[in-house]
Amino acid sequence: MNESPHWLEYVRALGPAIIALFVAYVAYQQWQVNAANLKEKLFDKRFEVFKCTQLFLSSIMQEAAVRDETLPEFFDAVQRSRFLFGKEIQSYLDEIRKRAIKMRLHKAQLEGVPVGSERSKLVDLENAELEWLSDQVSVIFDKFEPYLSFRKNK
């Protein structure tokens, strides 16, 4: 009668499997926490680019001009976008950058040009860029939404 009870043999046999299942569950939970942390950090970095773009466009709308002090920060955001977004956002931000530079160039070309057809042409070119850039103040929300939304992707 020194034999251990029959059920104790089952516990000994199933013990490692139960422990392995528990360890697997803990590892899965840890993986989910790490994935959520990565998503949060990525959101923060992407939102910085969005906010910088929004501020850049707002400053253009406020003064109807591209200010020198806003360019470096926006150019930096355009460069960072290469690593945070898909090609669509990178191309879109590059388009904003190019159009802002064109607008600035047209404004600079206006200096010293007398009233006449040449000046009118430059003003029209500058206004076309300003109009496009002003339209982007609302468009950026649609462009960035897939990257900043908390809704599950389909």
Residue pairs with C-beta under 8 A, 6 or more apart in sequence:
42 84
43 148
45 80
45 84
46 84
46 85
46 144
46 147
46 148
47 148
48 77
48 80
49 77
49 80
49 81
49 84
49 85
49 93
50 140
50 144
50 148
52 73
52 74
52 76
52 77
53 74
53 77
53 93
53 96
53 140
53 144
54 137
54 140
55 70
56 70
56 73
56 74
56 77
56 96
56 100
57 96
57 133
57 134
57 136
57 137
57 140
58 137
59 67
59 70
60 66
60 70
60 100
60 103
60 130
60 133
60 134
61 133
61 134
61 137
64 130
65 103
65 104
65 107
66 100
66 101
66 103
66 104
66 107
71 100
74 96
74 97
74 100
75 97
77 93
78 90
78 93
78 94
78 96
78 97
81 89
81 90
81 93
82 90
84 147
85 147
86 147
88 143
89 143
89 144
89 147
92 143
96 133
96 136
99 129
99 132
99 133
100 129
100 133
102 125
102 129
103 126
103 129
103 130
103 133
106 122
106 123
106 125
106 126
106 129
107 126
109 122
110 119
110 122
110 123
110 126
113 119
113 122
146 153
